[in-house]
Amino acid sequence: MTVVSRPGTLPERVALFTTCLADFAAPGPLAATIAVLEAIGVEVVVPRDQTCCGQPALNSGFPAQAGRVLAQTLDSLDGAEAVVTLAGSCAAMIVHHSTRLLGAEAASRSGVRNLWEFTQFVAAFGEDLDLELDATVTYHDGCHMTRLLGERTAPRTVLSRIRGLRLVEMPDSDTCCGFGGTFSAKFPELSVAMADVKLDNAATARAEYVVSADPGCLMQLQTRADAAGRSIRTRHIAEIVRDAMRTPA
Amino acid sequence: MSTGTTAKGEEPRSTAMRGVARVTRGHPVWSGSDLDPGQRPALRPMTAEAVAREGVGHTRQRLEVLGRERASGNWLPWESELRDRGAAIRRETLRDLDGYLSRLAAQLESRGVIVHRVSSAAQAREAVGRIATDHGVTLVAKSKSMATEEIGLTAHLTTLGIDVVETDLGEYIAQVAGERPSHIVGPALHMSRQDVTDLFSQLNGDPLPPDPDVLASYARERLRADFKAAQMGICGVNFAAADTGTLVVVSNEGNVDMVASQPDLLVAVMPVEKVIPRLADIGTLVPLLCTAANKEFTTAYQTLLSGARRPGEIDGPAEFHCVIFDNGRTALLGTPEEEILACIRCGNCQFSCPVFRTLGGGHAYGTTYGGPVGAVLSPLLGEATRDRDLPFLCSLCGACADACPVKIPLDDLLVAGRATYEAEQPRGVESFGWTLWSRFWSTPALYRATRSAARIAGRLIPAGVLGRLPVVRLWASGRTVPDVSHAGDRPRGRSGSSGGSPEGEDR
């Protein structure tokens, strides 16, 4: 786990790292992230030349190709006072692997040094948000955010600030959902079996939403639930916070 | 099928293995003890079959319970201290592995142990085979040892006409069933109480009750006869102290003491990394191993073997051999993969692993060592390049690294193992595809072009058709196709709508 030093005061402007996955397939969580950040009082910019953190290639055994794509994204984030991303896994990839792929100097790049995972930023600066939502949720801890980034508390801190929200913990909330990036396509039967375990555990919480801070896990769980005809609904934590905002942005 | 039997139709010399010909419990080819590791099925069909097996859900649930108890990664303060010390001792060992091995060998020899230092797995099993045939051995009582599994020892001795009986209860169950151990410390963890009842009932020829005490007593009675009759004992080694030449073996059933004290001839088999600098280090390493493996401070038995029987001693082996093999390990020294040699084989990474649990244990890795440690270690063993694709059988959740008592960065090693595998492959579609992908996605305009293409495809092509495209098809087996028809959508927010986008930004 790499320790990232970041400013203790609210930055004026935040660069959003969309992540390819959310950029392609999770526009709702992206919109919600922007709305919440703006409600906190920062200007949100979306650097145009960002692409992907490179994780799909790295985890497929192609580190050089991963590094090339990561370098592009870090280039696009250079100079940002703060960078926020809505995917714990991509944040962990950047924090944990940048120096391995691009050398020690990568640690001082804005996209690494000033990177915040969404709930970390909201936990640090969103205390004044007036949040209320009548809902029961259960929270899935994404693996990389939990273990590589070492962030277990920020999501629950954020959820605990929402009046009326009931967080019911599921068993093994930090067990993998079976997504694993390209693992999900290399071993689809196994990946789906792991998703079913997670969905069974989530169902015991009898929650309206399975919430997570990772669009990858949410895509895995929602598409599996849909294919299996299960009524489970997933929601990115940014959408929950946005829905809970008393004065919507 | 079962390696404890002699030629067809003959009753085995081992009392414990009598009736094994009656056993009809079926198992997939990839869980069999006779699986040639070089001939295992491809990973995907093997794993698909494993998750569809009857009863796999029950095994998974048992493993989940054990995982919650043992492998949560939440080390208590005293456990963390132990872990720090243990991790340091293992690294200290690896920094001078050859030096410690030389000291160990000298100490063993000074205590009358005949040391065989060999390179390959084949040399190791042949060394043991020669010792057995030189002494006219026909029955071997063996205690549990993953190292002997690795070198294919039982199969080799069987081809020499020697009966081998496993005396650890779990290992005995697996042997009777004709299966490999499914977990490093729990060889029969994939079987339920009912499975064992059925298995032993078949072995017995008459039904036995599903009572653990009765089943354990049944095995105990049968094994007792073999301890008396065996001319040779074979044991593994948990730790080998370089300063004293003491071989330390932990167990919970006392069978190691029997194996090491009853027959006149004893062979201990160990891979090179079992050496530790000092006997005093077991004060750290034994509780660490037992805590990680079994949430116990120590096992019921710690067997400290200190050489052959000396004049005046009343028991212990008159002749004591120690076979130390390498099988590709020392070649790892000085590479990032050397970390895996710190492993003390507790099996905690296996408990922690959701892939391992969902597969119902380690059989579906098709190798001696399954789970995270196996996916890292198996491809590195031996001279042959086999099992090199095992690091892919992992969702990279990282639970194993947290669960590891000696802090091996298993998840990083799994990522590295994938790169090693791909670097060895002839350049094909996959390598071409990722290179093309990286060219596109390191060029912003081309990234946006792929995004637009996805958006158009998502709008024009029905999901049912998309789901039949290559790669997408793999995702869509059991899942719906994600909606990419809004790829690149940018919501209008406060800062974006009030006077245009900042330069160079996509709002």
Contacts between the chains, C-beta under 8 A, distances in Angstrom:
chain1	res1	chain2	res2	distance
A	20	B	441	7.5
A	20	B	447	8.0
A	23	B	451	6.5
A	23	B	487	6.7
A	23	B	488	6.4
A	24	B	451	6.3
A	24	B	454	5.7
A	24	B	482	8.0
A	24	B	484	5.2
A	24	B	487	4.5
A	24	B	488	7.8
A	25	B	482	4.4
A	25	B	483	6.6
A	25	B	484	5.3
A	25	B	487	7.0
A	27	B	486	4.3
A	27	B	487	7.8
A	27	B	489	4.3
A	27	B	491	7.5
A	30	B	489	7.7
A	30	B	491	7.0
A	31	B	489	7.8
A	31	B	491	3.6
A	31	B	493	7.9
A	34	B	491	5.9
A	34	B	493	4.7
A	34	B	496	7.9
A	35	B	491	7.4
A	35	B	493	6.3
A	38	B	493	5.3
A	38	B	494	4.8
A	38	B	495	6.1
A	43	B	495	4.4
A	44	B	493	6.3
A	44	B	495	5.7
A	44	B	496	7.6
A	44	B	507	7.8
A	45	B	495	7.7
A	45	B	501	7.6
A	45	B	502	5.2
A	45	B	505	4.4
A	45	B	507	6.5
A	46	B	490	6.7
A	46	B	505	5.7
A	46	B	506	4.5
A	46	B	507	5.4
A	47	B	504	7.1
A	47	B	505	5.6
A	47	B	506	6.9
A	48	B	444	6.8
A	48	B	504	5.6
A	48	B	505	5.5
A	48	B	506	3.9
A	49	B	444	4.0
A	49	B	504	7.4
A	50	B	444	7.8
A	51	B	441	4.6
A	51	B	442	7.0
A	51	B	444	6.6
A	51	B	447	4.2
A	52	B	441	5.4
A	52	B	447	7.6
A	54	B	438	7.9
A	56	B	437	7.9
A	57	B	434	5.1
A	57	B	437	6.8
A	57	B	438	6.3
A	58	B	415	6.5
A	59	B	396	5.9
A	59	B	415	6.5
A	59	B	418	6.9
A	60	B	418	6.8
A	60	B	422	7.4
A	60	B	430	7.6
A	60	B	434	6.4
A	61	B	392	7.7
A	61	B	418	3.6
A	61	B	419	4.9
A	61	B	420	7.8
A	61	B	421	5.7
A	61	B	422	3.4
A	61	B	423	7.7
A	62	B	419	7.2
A	62	B	422	6.0
A	62	B	431	7.2
A	62	B	434	4.3
A	62	B	435	7.8
A	62	B	438	7.6
A	63	B	419	5.1
A	64	B	438	7.8
A	65	B	434	4.6
A	65	B	435	5.8
A	65	B	437	6.8
A	65	B	438	3.6
A	66	B	438	7.4
A	68	B	438	4.5
A	68	B	439	7.8
A	68	B	442	4.7
A	69	B	437	7.8
A	69	B	438	5.3
A	69	B	441	4.6
A	69	B	442	5.2
A	71	B	442	6.8
A	72	B	441	7.1
A	72	B	442	4.2
A	72	B	443	7.6
A	72	B	444	7.1
A	76	B	444	7.3
A	143	B	395	7.4
A	143	B	396	7.3
A	143	B	397	3.8
A	143	B	398	5.7
A	143	B	399	7.4
A	144	B	396	7.8
A	144	B	398	7.0
A	147	B	73	7.9
A	147	B	397	7.2
A	147	B	398	3.8
A	147	B	399	7.0
A	147	B	401	7.2
A	147	B	402	6.1
A	147	B	411	7.8
A	148	B	398	6.1
A	148	B	411	7.8
A	172	B	64	6.8
A	172	B	68	7.2
A	174	B	399	7.9
A	175	B	354	5.2
A	175	B	397	7.6
A	175	B	399	7.6
A	176	B	354	4.6
A	176	B	355	7.8
A	176	B	395	5.0
A	176	B	397	3.7
A	176	B	399	7.3
A	178	B	354	7.4
A	178	B	358	7.7
A	178	B	395	6.1
A	179	B	395	7.0
A	180	B	394	7.4
A	180	B	395	3.1
A	180	B	396	5.8
A	180	B	397	7.3
A	181	B	396	7.4
A	183	B	392	7.3
A	183	B	394	7.1
A	183	B	395	4.8
A	183	B	396	7.1
A	184	B	474	8.0
A	184	B	475	6.4
A	185	B	471	6.0
A	185	B	474	4.0
A	185	B	475	5.5
A	186	B	44	6.8
A	186	B	392	5.9
A	186	B	474	7.6
A	187	B	43	7.2
A	187	B	44	5.8
A	187	B	47	5.3
A	187	B	48	7.8
A	187	B	393	7.0
A	188	B	474	5.2
A	188	B	475	7.0
A	188	B	477	4.6
A	188	B	478	6.1
A	188	B	479	7.8
A	189	B	44	7.7
A	189	B	47	6.5
A	189	B	48	3.9
A	189	B	51	5.5
A	189	B	52	7.2
A	189	B	477	7.3
A	189	B	478	7.2
A	190	B	47	4.6
A	190	B	48	7.2
A	190	B	50	7.7
A	190	B	51	5.5
A	190	B	355	6.7
A	190	B	358	6.3
A	190	B	359	6.9
A	191	B	395	7.3
A	192	B	477	7.4
A	192	B	478	3.7
A	192	B	479	6.5
A	193	B	51	4.1
A	193	B	358	5.1
A	194	B	354	5.8
A	194	B	355	7.3
A	194	B	358	5.2
A	194	B	395	7.0
A	195	B	479	7.8
A	197	B	60	7.2
A	197	B	354	7.4
A	197	B	358	6.4
A	219	B	482	5.5
A	220	B	479	7.4
A	223	B	475	7.8
A	223	B	479	3.9
A	223	B	480	4.5
A	223	B	481	7.3
A	223	B	482	6.0
A	224	B	478	6.5
A	224	B	479	5.0
A	226	B	479	7.7
A	226	B	480	4.4
A	227	B	478	5.8
A	227	B	479	5.0
A	227	B	480	4.9
A	228	B	478	7.7
A	249	B	493	6.7
A	249	B	494	6.0
